[in-house]
């Protein structure tokens, strides 16, 4: 009998072709589940401190106390107002967007669909806008979850776009659109229909924001090819300043852009959620805003029942958003705490001679280059990276700066980190241009962050000693 760890699929499993295709993808959760299932606490000091998962625990104590005062009502045991969010929540969200995103056109409650998390929203958009084996372009490095969000159920291809032939172009700059043009044509020649651009602003994992000029360049690109522009803005309010990033590009929402003369507004959508800006990953609440494409919204509503946000979470988010004094306090204080965490981690990196993406001012993480301290001065082949990521041939464009040797070093480093009780996210999961990049999360209480960094130090010291 086959075990759960076997790489083959037993004949008696009797799965659909879709189901068989997802067996390997299901295994990719195992390492993360190992981390999530053994977290560090005072009662479990040998547990794993996660400096890799994008969670913000800086406000968990205050939010737990705040939400404990929100009563559960008899109405919350019913189906409520339907599967795409209560009118009260959509109204509260409209106020949030209008107050904080500076929209060119006011956002209305009727322009939204609420679902059980941002991943669910992206899946719904993929279902409505692309057919199986169509693709969405996204610049590298990229948020690793998009691969599953687009492909796990809707079978839409993730099409990473490299930063120029040598991977050295500024991923946040206007010139990246040229790379998107080339990749669009390359996919067209292969018979892949590109249906949209996934745009992550603020950027995950770089922790930076796109300029208005760059956003407009992408909008013109999408208009030229009549493809969708989906802007993931889940870190929109998680912006901070420190003495080292005072000149960083501030956040600009695509909602604030006058689309007239740039793009058909029916092609522009944003996704947002409770997880990041409101420190509530586990609540699973996300929202799609599409101000003009009513047919797409109707299509999504037909399947929204599968991604229904619970009535209790709906009410909790509504209550919080309607408490504007608390929201204003929370945003301000959260940004302050995020800035302190960013300063601590970047200072730690600088002291150890580890380079990182400069000018970060958003999100929960720093994109750091450990290649020098780990000895990953290596070149690569497309086939090796695609094998590492277990992707189908042709899904990845120009991935040419990661090698088998580099992947082995990365896997060994990850194993040693876990053994020492700390986890940071490998750049390979984010389609980094080469080995050695890692995403370090800093959005946690300072004492926990310190212990995590101390454990990374122990691994680096041992790594250096082993190779002396």
N, C-alpha and C positions, 0 to 999 in steps of 0.2 A: 504494500500500500504506500502511496506517495504521501510525504509529509507536506506541511504548509510551506516548507522551505525549498521544495523541489522546484527546478526551473522549468520542467515540462508540465503540460496540462493533462491530467488523467482523462482517458477516453470516457469514463463514466461521469465526468463532470457535466457533460451535456450542455455546454454553454453556447450562446449565440456567438457569431463572429465578433460582435461588439464586445461581448463579455470576455471572450478569449483575448482580444486586443488589450483589455484593461487589466489583465492578471499581473503583468510585469509592473504596470503603473501602480498597482495597489501595494506592491512590495516596497516602493520608494518611500512609503510612509513609515516603514518600520524603524528607521534610525531616528526620525523625529519623535515617534511615539516613545522610543526608549528615553529620550530627553524629557518629554512631557510627563511621562509616568514615574519619574524619579527626580523630582525637583528639590532643590535645596530649601530647607526650612530650618527653624531653630530645633525642631524635633527630628530632623533628618539632615544633620550637618554634612553627611557624606553624599548627599544628593547632588545633582548637576545644576550648576548656575548657568542659565541660558543667556549668553550674550549674542545669540544668533537669531532668535525669534523676534519679530517686530511687534512687541507688546509694550505698552506704556503702563507701568505699575506705580507711577509717581503719585497718582491720585486715588488708588484703589481704596485706601482706608476711608478717605473723605466721601467717596462715592458710595461705598457700602453703607455708611451712616446716613447719607442723604436719601438713598433709595429705600432704606429701612422704614422711612416715614411715609412712603407712598403705599396706601392700602390696596389690597386686592379686592376688587368689586365683583359682585355676582355676574356682571356683564362680561367679565374677562374669561368666564368659563364657556362663553358662546363663540360662534363663528364671527361675531362682531360685524363689521361693516363690509367684509369681503376680503379677498386674497391679495389686494394690492395696497394695503395700508389704510388706516382710518382717515376720514376727512380731517379729524383733529390733528393727527400727526403730519399729514401732508400740508396742512395750513401752517403748522409750527415750522416745518422745514422750509416752506416758502419764505417765511419771515427771516429765517437764518440766512438763506441765500441772498435775500434782498438787503439784509443788514451788513453782511460780511464779505460777499463775493462781488459787490459792485456791478450787478448785471446791467447790460445795456438795455435789455428788455426785462421788465419785472417778471419774476418767476411766479407762476400760478400753481395752486394745488392740483389742478387738472392736468398739469404737464409732468406729473410724477407717478412712478410705480415703486412701491416699497416691497422689498423681498428679504429673505432670510440671509442677509450678508452681501457684501460686494462681490464675492465670488459667484454667488447665485445671480446677481444682476448681470455680470459679464457673460455668464452662461446663457442667460435669457437673450441678451443682445446678439450673441453669436448665433443662437437658434433662429432668430428672426431675420438676420441680415446676411447669413452665409450658409451655403450648402456644404455637406460633407466633402472634404478634400479641397474646399476653397481655403483661402488663407488671409491672415492679418499680418501686416508689417509692424515691427517694433524694433527700435534701436537698441543696440547693446551698449553696456550691460543692461539687463532687464529684470524686472520682478519675476522670480521663479514661478510664482503661482499662476501666471498667465497661461503657462503650458497646459495645466489641468483645466483652468477656467474655460479656455477656448476648446480644448480637444477631448477632454475625458468623456463628455456626453455628446456634444454637438459635432465632434470629429472635425473641427476646423483647425487648420494647420497654423502653428506659430511660425512666423517667418522672420527670424532675427536678422537685423541689418548691421553689418560691420561698419566701424568708423574709418572708412577708407581702406585702401588695399593693405596698408601697414597697421591698421588699427590705431592710428595716432591722431585722427581728427577729433576735434572737440565734440563730444556727444550731445552737448547742450546748444551748439551753434547752428546758425541758419544753413551753413554749408553742408550739414548732414542731410539736407533734403536731396542733394545731388546723389548721395548714396542710396536714398530711397528710390529715386528715379531709376538708377541702375538695377536695383534689386527687383523693382516692379517689372522691368523689361526682361530680366533674367527669368523670373517666375512665369511671365507670359510665354516665353519661348518654350518652357517646360510644360506648358499646358495647365498651369495652376492659376486659377482666377483669384486675383487679389480683391477682397471686398472691403478692406478698411485698414486704418492705422490705429493701433493701440498707443495712446499717448499718456505717459505717467508724469503728472505735474502737480505738486512737487515730485521730484524723481526718486524712485526706489530702484537701486541702492545708493545713488550718488548723493542724495540729500541736498539737491539744488533745485532752483526754479528756472523755468524757461522765460525768456523775454517775450514781450508782446510781438516784437518783430519776428522772432522765430516761430511763435504760434501761428502768425499770419502766413508765414512761408509754408507751413504744413497744411494750413487750410487751403491755400491756392493749389498745392499739390493734389489734395483730395478732390477739389473741384475739377481740376484738369482731367482726372481719371474717373470721376463720378463714383468715388468710394467714400465710405463712412469715416468720420473722425470721432473716436471715442476717447474722451479725456477723463482719466482716472485722477480725481482730485481729493483723495482720501486724507491727505496730510495738509490740506489747505489752511487750517488754523493752527497747525503745529509748526509755526515759524518762530525763530528766535534770533537774537543778536548777541554777539560776544565781541570783545575788543579786536578779535582777529577776523571777523567777517562783516564789518560795518559797510563794506562796499558790495556785498553780495546782492544778486538780483532778487528783488522782492517778488512775492507770489502774484501772478496775474491769472485769473480764471478765464477760460474761454467764454464764459457767460458774459464777461465784461467787454468782449470784442464786438464791434459793429460788423456784422457779417455781410452787410450790403456790399455788393461788388467783389466779395472774396469767395463766397461759397453759398450754395443752396442750403438754407438753414435746416432743411430736412435731413441733411447728412451729418449734423453736429449733435452730439449727445455727451452728457457727463455722468459719471458714476461717483457716488459718495456713500459714506457709511458712518456708523456709530463706533466701529472698532477702534480707529486710530485717534481721531481728534477728540473723542469722548472716552478713551481708555477702556473700551468695553468689547474686546475681541469676542468674548464668550457669549455675548447677548445675541449675536447674529442678526444684524439689522443693516440693510443697505438700501439705497434709493437710486433710481434712474431718473434723470431729467432730460426730456426731449421736448423742446418748445414748439416744434413745427411738424414732426413726423407722426401724425395721428394714426396712420395705417400701421406703422411699426408698433406703436403703443397698443393698438387693438390686438395685434398678433401676439404680443407678449402677454396681454391679459388673458388670452385663451389658455395659456399654460402656467399662469402665475400660481395656480393652486398647488403646484409642486414645490413652490419656494415661498410659502406663506409665512410671514413673520408672526410670531405668537402675539396674542392680545396683550399679555402681560408686558412683554418687551415694548410693544407699540405704545402702551400707556406710560411706561417708565421714560422712554425717550421724549414723548410728548410733554410730560410733566417737567422734565429737565429743560427742554427748549423754551417752554413758556415762562420759566423762571429767569427772566432776562438779567436781573442783578447777579444771580448766581453764575449764569453763563459768562457774563463779562468778567467776573472774578476768576472763574475757572480758566478761561482762555488766557488771561493775563498771567496768572500764577503758573499755569502749566507751561507757558512759553518761557518764563523765567527759569523754571526747574530744568527744562530741556536744554536751555543755554548753558546751565551749570554742568550738566552731564556731558554735553559736547565738549566744553572746555577741558573737563577732566580727562576724557579719553584722548583728545588730540594732544594734550600736554604729555600724557603717558606715552603716546606714539613718538612724539618728538624727542623725548628723553632717550628713547631706544633706537633712534635713527630710522624709524619706520615711516616711509612716505605715506601720504593719504590724499584723497581728493580735497583740495583746498577750497575754501569759500562756502562750505556747507552752511545752510541756515534753515533747514527744514527736516522733518521726519525724526526718527528715533535712532539714527545709526551713522557710522562713519565708514567710508569705503577705503580700506587700508591695503597697502601693498607690502606683503611679507616676503616677497620673492627673494630679496637680498639676504635677509636673515635666515631663510630656509634653504638657500642655495638652489633656487628654481630659475636659473638663467638659461632658459630652454626655448627652442622653437618647436613647431608643431605641424600636424596634418589635419585636414578636414575629417578624414575617416576616423582618426583616433578620438577626436572630440565627440563625434556623433556616436561612436561606440560607447564612450564613457557615459553619455547622457541617454543611451538606449533609444535614440530617435530613428525614425525611418529614414532611409537614404533620400537625400534631397530636401529634407525639411529645414536644414540649416545652411545658410549662405556664407561662404568665405570664412569658415571657422578654421583658422590656420595657425594658431599660436599656442597650442596646448599639446603636450606630448604624453605618450604612455608613461615615460619616466616621471614627468611632472605630475601626472595623475596619481602615480604610486606614492610620490612624496606627499601629495595632498591627502590621500587616504591615510597614510601613516600619521601625519600631523593631526588629523581629525581623531584618529584612534587614541593618540596620546592625550589629547585634550579631554576627551570623554573619560579616559582612565583617571585623569587628575581631577575630574568633577567640574568641567566647564565646557561650554559649547559655543563656538562661533561659526558663522555661516560661510561655507566655501564659495569663492567666486565662480567655481565651475557650475554651481547651481543657478547662477545668474548670467550664464553665457558670457563670462568675462573674456576679453580678447586674448588673455594668456593666463597661465597658472600663477598663483601667488597672491591673488586678490582675495580679501575676506571682508565681510560686512560685520561690524561690531556694534551691537545695540547698547545704548547708554541710558535708556529711559527707565530707570529703576532707582530705588533708594540708594543713597551714596554708600552706605555701609555694605550693601550687597554688591554694588559695582566694584568696590575696593577688593572684596574677597575674590570676585571673579577675575579681576586683573592680576591679582597675586597668583592665582592658579595658572593663568596664561604665562606669567613670568617663570613659574617653575618648569613648565613645558619647554619654554624657549631656552632656559638654562640647561636643561637636560639635552635638548636637541643640539645645542652648541657643543656640549661636552662629548656627545656621542660621535661628533664629526670633527673633533679637534685633531 
